[in-house]
Amino acid sequence: MAGIQWGLDFYTGLPEVDRQHQWLFALINRLHDAEKLEPETIDQAFAELQDYVREHFTLEEQLMAEAEVDPEHQAQHRAAHAGFVARVNTLWQARTDGSESAAAELLEFLTYWLMQHIRHTDRKMALEIHARMGTQAPHNMFEHF
């Protein structure tokens, strides 16, 4: 499985969110590279991912609350985050229990989920935050929402 590349498709116009997304892309690419390495290297990268994702989700949820984003959107966004954490924990436990395919499944899930979540859920969040803050999403990149 090939790595993923950051691009304008993932840009939200929220500087800290974009910086963290880029870091997550880099970490997932490290996991792609580590897939054939020692299990300890993979374990360390996934532990780092779990810590960073918690920090990132907290940031997004804080930004939504501060901007008074629609409560229904906030609830859906938080539910998506909780679903992500639950799925990662399930796959990680399967790997810990000795599943040969769990690491590859986890990496595939991370890659797909992150790309889809940023393109759709996070960009919608950014649109609403920009609207509520009286700023404009850069370059009108979000017109299709």
N, C-alpha and C positions, 0 to 999 in steps of 0.2 A: 504494500500500500504506500502510495506516495504521500509526501507531506502536503501542507496547505500553505497558501500564500496570501498574505494580507494585501488588500487592494481597496479601491474606492467603494466597492460593493458593501464594505463593512463599516464605512465611515459614518459616525453618528453626529459629529460636530460638537460633541461633549468631550473636551480635551482629556480629562482623566479617564473617562470610560474608554475612549479610543486608545490611550496609552496602555491601559490594562488589557484591552482586547489584543493588542499587538503582542504583549507579553505572553498571553495565553496561546496565541498562534505559535510563538517561538517555543513554548514549553511542549505543546503537542508535537511540534516537529522534532524536538529532542526525544520525545517518546517514540516517534516513528524510527528515529535513528537508533534508539536503545533497544528496540524490539528484539534484536538478535544478540544483545549484550547480556551480561551477568544479571541474574534476578535481583541482586541488591541494587544495581543501577536503576532498574525499572521501579523497584520499590521506593527508592529515594525520590525519583521523578514524580511518581503518583502521590506520594506524601506531600511534596511541594505543591502539586496541583490542587490537592484537597484544601490545603491552607489558603492558597491564593484565591481559589474560587469562592471560599467563604468571605474573604475580604472584598472581592469584586461584587458579589451579590449584595453584600451589605451596602456598598457604595451606591449601586443602582437603586436599591430600595430606599435609601436615604434621600437621594436626588428626587425620586418620585414623590416622596412625602413632603419634602421642602417645597417643591413646585406645585404641590396640591394637585397632582395628576388624578384623573378620574379614579375614584376608589375601586370601581369594578376592574379597570385596567391594572391597578396596583395588585389587586387580589389575584388576577390571572397571571400576572408576571411573577409574583411570589410563588404561586402554585407551580409554574414552570420551573422555577429554581428548585423548589422542594422535590419535584419529580426527577430532576437531573441528579440531585444529591442521592436520592433513593436508588436510582438505577446504577449510578457509579458504585455505591456501597454494595449493592447486590452482585454486580460483576466482580468487584474487588474481592468480595468474600468467596465467590466461586473460584477465583484465581488462588486465593489463600488455601482453599480446600483441595487444591490440586488439579483443577480443570485445566486441560492443555489449551483449550480454545478461548478461555476467558480474557486473557491479556489482549489478544487480537480483537475480540468482540468489544472490549472496553475501548480500545483505541479507535475502532471504527465508529462506535457510538459517540465518543468525545468529538471526533472530527465532524461528523454529520450534525450533531446537535448544536455545536458551537456555531457552525456556519449558518444553519437555519435560524437559530435563536437571534443572532446578531442581525442578519438580513431582514428579519420580519419583526420579531418582538422588540428588540432593542431599538431598532430604527423608528418604530411607532412610538416607543417611549420618548425617544429624542425629539420627535416632531411635537409631541404634546408638551414636553418640557420647554422647548424653544417657544412655542405658542404662548404658554403661560408666563414665560419670562419676558415676553415682548421682543425676543430675538428671532432671527430667521435662520432656519436650517441652511447651512452654507451651500451655495451654488444651486439651491432649489433641487437638491439631489433626491428628495423624498416625495416628489410629486405623485408618484404612482401609488401612494398609500391612500 
